[in-house]
Amino acid sequence: MMVVRPVERSDLPALLAMAGKTGGGLTSLPADDKTLLARIERARKTWDGELEKSEQGYVFVLECCETGEVAGICAIEVAVGLDAPWYNYRVGTLVHASKELNVYNALPTLFLSNDHTGSSELCTLFLDPAWRKEGNGYLLSKSRFLFMAAFRDRFNEKVVAEMRGVIDDTGYSPFWESLGKRFFSMEFSKADYLCGTGQKAFIAELMPKHPIYTDFLSDGAQAVIGQVHPQTAPARAVLEKEGFRYCNYIDIFDGGPTLECDIDRVRAIRKSRLVEVAEGEPAPGEWPACMVANEQYKQFRAMLINADPHTGRLILNAAQLDALQCRPGDTVRLVRLCAGEKKQ
């Protein structure tokens, strides 16, 4: 049985181990113990109400109830770009035309943007390869929506998610090699590490301030604009089923797409509902996979079950109640996974 819960200080060794398996490009999960410990502390202070909105961020882990093994991580930044600029490129068009010469050229262009300032961000999604089974990826990614639905007033109107761009097994990024490296004069891995450890001043100091014509980039770089890393494709598909869309914003380092959605239009938030729980054995039958979460802010728990998504009274067994830290009579939030998404 797997459950999503708030991160704890004791999770640091597990997070370090996971950081070593990402293959690069996951900026918010660097293999650096001080940075990860600071991230955990910031999350705990967020739950304790000690931080301003601009500093708040929640971190969750996926845990095996039987063994205590931490299998994955996900996070939410409450409001990006309020303390330091949050950059991406907007993919747009500049037209160069001459009526006299009968020439009209519409050229794809990258514009430096801070358009998502203040948005809430889904980030730091990583599931250990050994645990990529039995619906764990769906639970890890979508559990955040049940938390946001339960505590809606803590988040902003728009939610964004930066998807990891195309990087090969050696850390080579065609977008970075053709664009970023020319301005930052360093390898992608170093820029990725600096950004992940909070040393971001170099971005504002060194990145180009003027529009960039993508025709000047290599063919390889042009081909990966708005494309995701193969391992990230399933995560993109999960978010798109929830209503997220690519609206022509990309990451400044690897060219990966930024997806976005109005928070109240996210399917799992919009369709989740509150039901009372009771103890017992669920009724037999082929029920669809659903997510269920308690409504406890500091002791949030979420898990996958097979249940009737339209039930008015959710029957859970003793182990499920324990995992959710619920008692009979408590209220929980329930929503069905999307069609085709299964627990097993």
N, C-alpha and C positions, 0 to 999 in steps of 0.2 A: 504494500500500500504506500502510495506517494502523497506527500502533502507539501504545499507551498506555505512558507512562514517568513516572518521578518528575520533579517540577518542578525547574527550575534557575534560577539568578539571571538568566541571560540571557533568560528567558521574560517578564520584567517588561513590556516594551513590548507584547507580544502580549496579556498579561492585561489591561493598561490598555485596549487597543483593544476587547477583548471586554466589559469592564465597561461601556463606553459603549453597548453594543448590548442590554443586558438589559431595558431599559424600566422599571427600578425593581422593588423587591420582593425582589431577590436580595441579602439583607442581607450575606452573607458574600463578595460580590464587588463592593465599592464602587469607584467610579472615583477612587481616591486612591492615588497612587504609594507614599507612605510606609506606608500600611496594607498594601498588597499586597506590598511588599518585606519587611515584618515577617512576613507570612504565609509567604512563601517561606523566610525564615530560620528560622522556627519549624519548618517541615517538614524542612528540612535538619538541624536540631539533633535532631529526632525520630529521623531515620534514623541519626544519629551517636550516639544513646543519651545525649544530654546533658540531657534534660528529665525531670521527674517525670511520672507518668502523667496527672495532672490537666492538664498543659500540652501533651500530645502531640497532634499532628495531622499527617496525611499529605495531600499535595496531588499530583495527577497531571495530566498534560496529554496530549491527543491530538495526535499529530504526523504529518504526511505525510512518509513516508520519502524520497520523491523530491525534494521541494522544501524540507523543513525547516519548513514553515508549521505554526504551532500553531493547531488548529481547535477545541479545546474544553478544558474543565477539569472535574475532579471531585475530591472530597476525602472524607476520613474523620476525624472527631474521635474520639479513643480513648475518652474518658470525659467526658461533659458534666456541668456543674453542680458539680464538686468544688471549684473555686476561687471561683466566683461563682454565685448561683442561676440555674437554667435554668428559665424560666417557660413555662407554657402554660395554657390554660383547659381544664378538663374539663367536657364537656357532660353535665349530669346533670338531676335532677328534684327539686323540693321540692313536698311535698303540703300543701295548706291545706284543712282539712276541718272541718265542723261537723255533728255528728250531729243536733243539735237543729234546725238550719235545713235539713238534708238537702242540704248543699252539700259537694261534693268537687272540688277543683281540683288537678290535677297540672301544675305549671308548669315548663317547661324553663328551666334555669338554668346559668350559667357560674360555675365554681368555680376560683379561682386555684390552680395546682398546681405542685409540683416533683417529680411522681411519676417522671419519667424520669431523675432524677439518677443518674449513674454509667453510663448507657447509652452504647454507641458510636453515633455518628451519621453517617449518609450526608449529605453536604452539598455546596454549591457546584457543582452540576451545571449546566453551560451549554455548549451546542454552537452554534458560529457558524452562523447560518441558511444560509450558502452551503454548509455541509458536512453538512446534514441529508439524507443520502442513503446508500445502499449499506451500511446497517447500522451506521453510525458511532454513532448514538445508543445502540444496544444495547451496542456495545463499550465506549463511554465509561462508561455507567452500571454495567454488570455486571462490568467488569474488576476493580472493587473487591472483588467477592466471591471472585475467585480469589486476590487478595492476602490477604484475610482467611482463606481456607481454608488457604493456605500457611503463614501465621503466626498461627494460631488463638489461641495463648496470649497474644497482645498485645491482644486485644479482649475485651469483656465479653459476658455471656450474652444481652443484649437489644440489638437494633439498631433505631434509629428514624430517620425521615426526615421533615423538615418540608417540606411541599409549598407552593409559592407560592400565595397566595390570589388572589381576583378583584380585579384592578386594571385600569383602562382605559388607553388609550394616553396619556392626559394625566396619569396618576399618581393618578387618583381611586380611592379604596378605600371602598366603601359601609360596610364594617365599621368602618374607622377613623373615618370621618366621624360615625358614629352613636355610637361608644363611645370609642375611644382619644383622639380629639381633645378630648373633654370633660374628660379628666383630664390630658392632657399639654399642652394649649394650644399646639399647634404643628401644622404640616402633616405629612402622612404622609412626604413626601420627606425632611424634616429628621430626623424620628425614625428613619427607615430609615438615613439617612447616619450619624447618631450611633451607632446600634447597630453598623453595619457597620465603623466605625472604632474600635470598642472602648470607646466612651464610654457605658457601660450603667448607670451609677449612677442615672440619672434614672428608670429603670424601677422599681426598688424604692422610690424616693422618692415617685413620683407615681401609680403605678397603684392601682386600687381593691383593698382588702383583703377586702371582703365579697362574698358571692354576688351575681350580677347576673341579674335576670330578663330573659330575652331578649324577652319580650313588650313591654318598654319600648323596645327598639331599633326602628329604622325597618324597614319591610317589606323594603327593599333589603338591609339588613344581615342580617336574619334569613334571607333567601334564599341568602346566600353562605356561611353557616356550614358549614364542612367541605367547601366547593367549591374547585376549583383554577382557576388562571389557564388560559385556553384553550391557551396554549403549553406548559403543564405537564401537561396531560392525558395525552400520550403517556408521559411519565416516570412518572406515577402508574400507568398500565396496565402498564408494564414491571415495576415493583416488585410490583404485585399478582399478576402471573403467577409471581413468585418466592416468593410466600407472605406478603407484607406485607398488613396489614389496617388499616383505620381503626377505632380503638377509642375514639372520642368525645373525642379531644384535639385542640385547635386552636391556631393561632398567636395570640398576644395582639395583634398589630398588624393583620393582614389577614384573620384567621379561616380561613386555609387549614388543611387537615387534617394531622395528624401520623400517619404510618403506622408500624407496628412489627411486628417478627417476632423470635422467638428465633433466635439466630445459627445454631444447628445445624439449624434447620428451613428455612433459606433454600435453595431448590431448587438453585441453582448451587453452593453450598457442599456440600450434602449429596450431590449426584450427581457432582461433579467427581472425577477420579481421575488417578493418576500413570501415565504411559506413557513408554517410551524412544523417543528420536527417532533417525532415520537420514536420511542425505542421498540424494536421488533425486527423481524426478518422480512425483507422486501418481498412483495408478491411475485410469484414466478411469472416468467414471460420474457420475451425478447424486447427489452426496453432500450431506447437509444442512450448514447453517452451524454452525460450532462456534467456541468461544473456546479459545485455547491461551495459556498463560503459562509463563514460566520460573519457577524456584524460587529466584531470587536476590533477597535482601532489598534491597540498595542499588541493584541494577541491574535491578529488576523491569521486565519487558516483557510486554505482552499484545496479541494481535491476533486477527482473525477469519480463518478459513480454511474451506474446504469439505472435509470429511473424514468418514470412517467413525467415528462417536462411540464405537463398541465395539472399535476396533482395539487390539491389544496392542502395536503398534509403529507409530509415526506417521512417515510419510514426508514430509519437507519439502524444498523445493528450496533452493538456496544463498541466494537473496534472503530467504526466510523465516527461515532459520537466522540470517542476519546481523541481521535485524530483531529477532529474539528474543534475540540475543546467546547463542546456543546452539551446541554442537558435536555431531556424531554421538555417540551413547552417553549424552548427557545425559538427565535426566528432566525432563519438563514436565507441567503440569497441563492436562487437557482436559475440556471439558463442552460438550454440545450446547446451542444456543439453544432457547428454547421453541418449540413448534409454531406455525407462522405467522410466526416471526421469521426474516428472510432477510438474507443478506449483500448481495444485489443486488435 
